[in-house]
């Protein structure tokens, strides 16, 4: 179950994402957040004790949302279709909620605090929890290549996804993520699928 955030806390984390998008980590201050939301700073502090707590709430909410959404994907269609479904769901979600892209891929975010690092690591582990079994099953069934290890394939796939999201963010979200994501999925599959003779 996803950790409950109040409607107001969700509003605050969304506004924090907008500030991260526009100004980066250094621009995300309680003062700027209050100004963005047309609140007093004390009104923000009634919901979160610090900027760090807001970022951790965003990352935790995202990790739990990803876990829930990817757990609900039907796995009856085989590893290749499952692989596609995982990434299509991710691209769909981020297309609707671009501020989460900034929370995950913000320059300097990992240098902020140990607790933020741990939240980012938890998020990465959730993604791997869903991707590793799919890649492993695909390798066992001869769908995906066995020329390199499961871990190496996962790193290639996750690195490609991260680069795609970084490009979208760097382009200020100005190209169609769903279409670019579909191209990325097909390109990755052409690389990792087993070459049958």
C-alpha positions as CSV (number, residue, x, y, z in Angstrom):
1,X,0.0,0.0,0.0
2,X,1.3,3.5,-0.9
3,X,2.2,5.7,2.1
4,X,-0.6,8.1,2.6
5,X,0.1,11.7,1.8
6,X,-2.6,14.3,2.4
7,X,-4.0,16.2,-0.5
8,X,-2.0,19.2,0.7
9,X,1.2,17.2,1.0
10,X,0.7,16.0,-2.5
11,X,0.2,19.7,-3.6
12,X,3.4,20.6,-1.8
13,X,5.5,17.8,-3.4
14,X,4.1,18.7,-6.8
15,X,5.1,22.4,-6.3
16,X,8.5,21.2,-5.1
17,X,8.9,19.3,-8.3
18,X,8.1,22.4,-10.4
19,X,10.8,24.3,-8.5
20,X,13.3,21.5,-8.9
21,X,12.5,21.6,-12.7
22,X,13.0,25.3,-12.9
23,X,15.8,26.0,-10.5
24,X,17.4,22.7,-9.4
25,X,18.1,21.6,-5.8
26,X,19.5,24.9,-4.8
27,X,16.3,26.7,-5.8
28,X,14.1,24.4,-3.6
29,X,13.8,26.3,-0.4
30,X,10.9,26.5,2.0
31,X,10.7,30.3,1.2
32,X,10.5,29.6,-2.6
33,X,8.0,26.8,-2.0
34,X,5.8,29.1,0.1
35,X,6.0,31.7,-2.7
36,X,5.2,29.2,-5.4
37,X,2.1,28.0,-3.5
38,X,1.1,31.4,-2.2
39,X,1.3,30.1,1.4
40,X,3.2,31.3,4.4
41,X,6.3,29.4,5.3
42,X,4.7,28.3,8.5
43,X,1.9,26.7,6.5
44,X,4.5,24.6,4.7
45,X,6.1,23.6,8.0
46,X,2.7,22.4,9.3
47,X,3.0,19.6,6.6
48,X,6.7,19.0,6.4
49,X,9.6,19.8,8.8
50,X,12.2,20.5,6.1
51,X,13.1,20.5,2.4
52,X,14.8,17.1,2.9
53,X,11.5,15.6,4.2
54,X,9.7,16.9,1.1
55,X,12.2,15.3,-1.2
56,X,12.1,12.0,0.7
57,X,8.3,12.1,0.6
58,X,8.4,12.5,-3.2
59,X,10.9,9.7,-3.7
60,X,9.1,7.4,-1.3
61,X,5.7,8.0,-2.9
62,X,7.3,7.4,-6.3
63,X,9.0,4.2,-5.2
64,X,5.8,2.8,-3.7
65,X,3.7,3.9,-6.7
66,X,6.1,2.2,-9.1
67,X,6.1,-1.0,-7.0
68,X,2.3,-1.0,-7.0
69,X,1.9,-0.3,-10.7
70,X,4.5,-2.7,-11.9
71,X,3.2,-5.5,-9.6
72,X,-0.2,-5.2,-11.2
73,X,1.1,-5.9,-14.7
74,X,-0.1,-9.2,-16.1
75,X,2.8,-11.6,-16.6
76,X,1.0,-14.3,-18.7
77,X,2.2,-13.1,-22.1
78,X,6.0,-14.0,-21.7
79,X,9.1,-12.0,-20.9
80,X,9.3,-9.8,-24.0
81,X,5.7,-8.5,-23.6
82,X,6.3,-8.1,-19.8
83,X,9.5,-6.1,-20.6
84,X,7.5,-3.8,-22.9
85,X,4.7,-3.4,-20.4
86,X,7.1,-2.4,-17.6
87,X,8.6,0.4,-19.7
88,X,5.3,1.5,-21.3
89,X,3.9,1.9,-17.8
90,X,6.9,3.9,-16.7
91,X,6.8,6.3,-19.7
92,X,3.0,6.7,-19.3
93,X,3.4,7.6,-15.6
94,X,6.2,10.1,-16.1
95,X,4.5,11.7,-19.1
96,X,1.6,12.5,-16.7
97,X,3.8,13.5,-13.8
98,X,7.1,15.1,-15.2
99,X,8.0,16.6,-11.8
100,X,8.9,13.1,-10.6
101,X,11.5,12.9,-13.4
102,X,13.2,15.9,-11.9
103,X,13.1,14.5,-8.4
104,X,14.9,11.3,-9.6
105,X,17.3,12.9,-12.0
106,X,18.1,16.2,-10.3
107,X,21.8,17.1,-10.4
108,X,23.2,17.4,-6.9
109,X,20.3,15.6,-5.3
110,X,22.4,12.6,-4.3
111,X,24.9,15.0,-2.6
112,X,22.1,16.5,-0.4
113,X,21.9,14.0,2.5
114,X,22.3,10.3,3.4
115,X,18.6,9.9,3.9
116,X,17.9,11.2,0.4
117,X,20.6,8.8,-1.0
118,X,18.9,6.0,0.8
119,X,15.5,7.0,-0.7
120,X,17.1,7.1,-4.2
121,X,18.7,3.7,-3.6
122,X,15.3,2.2,-2.5
123,X,13.8,3.5,-5.7
124,X,16.5,1.9,-7.8
125,X,16.0,-1.4,-6.0
126,X,12.2,-1.3,-6.6
127,X,12.9,-1.0,-10.3
128,X,15.4,-3.8,-10.3
129,X,13.0,-6.0,-8.3
130,X,10.7,-5.9,-11.2
131,X,13.2,-5.9,-14.1
132,X,15.6,-8.6,-13.0
133,X,13.1,-11.5,-12.9
134,X,11.9,-10.6,-16.4
135,X,15.4,-10.5,-17.9
136,X,16.3,-13.7,-16.1
137,X,13.2,-15.5,-17.4
138,X,13.9,-14.2,-20.9
139,X,17.4,-15.6,-20.7
140,X,16.3,-18.9,-19.4
141,X,13.7,-19.2,-22.2
142,X,16.2,-18.2,-24.9
143,X,14.3,-14.9,-25.6
144,X,17.1,-12.6,-24.4
145,X,20.8,-13.1,-25.0
146,X,22.9,-15.1,-22.6
147,X,26.1,-13.6,-24.1
148,X,26.2,-11.3,-21.1
149,X,25.0,-11.7,-17.5
150,X,21.6,-10.8,-16.2
151,X,23.1,-8.0,-14.1
152,X,24.9,-6.5,-17.1
153,X,21.7,-6.6,-19.2
154,X,19.8,-4.9,-16.4
155,X,22.5,-2.2,-16.1
156,X,22.3,-1.6,-19.9
157,X,18.5,-1.4,-19.9
158,X,18.3,0.8,-16.8
159,X,21.1,3.1,-18.1
160,X,19.3,3.5,-21.4
161,X,16.0,4.3,-19.6
162,X,17.8,6.9,-17.4
163,X,19.4,8.5,-20.5
164,X,16.1,8.7,-22.2
165,X,14.5,10.4,-19.2
166,X,17.5,12.8,-18.9
167,X,17.2,13.8,-22.5
168,X,13.5,14.5,-22.0
169,X,14.2,16.6,-19.0
170,X,17.1,18.5,-20.8
171,X,14.7,19.2,-23.7
172,X,12.3,20.8,-21.1
173,X,9.8,18.0,-21.7
174,X,9.3,19.3,-25.3
175,X,9.2,16.0,-27.2
176,X,6.7,13.2,-27.0
177,X,7.9,10.9,-24.3
178,X,5.5,8.0,-25.2
179,X,6.7,7.9,-28.8
180,X,10.4,8.3,-27.9
181,X,9.9,5.6,-25.2
182,X,8.4,3.2,-27.7
183,X,11.4,3.7,-29.9
184,X,13.7,3.0,-27.0
185,X,11.9,-0.2,-26.1
186,X,12.2,-1.5,-29.6
187,X,15.9,-0.5,-29.9
188,X,16.7,-2.2,-26.6
189,X,14.8,-5.4,-27.6
190,X,16.7,-5.5,-30.9
191,X,20.0,-5.4,-28.8
192,X,19.1,-7.8,-26.0
193,X,17.0,-10.4,-27.9
194,X,18.7,-13.7,-28.5
195,X,19.9,-14.0,-32.1
196,X,18.3,-17.2,-33.4
197,X,20.0,-18.9,-36.3
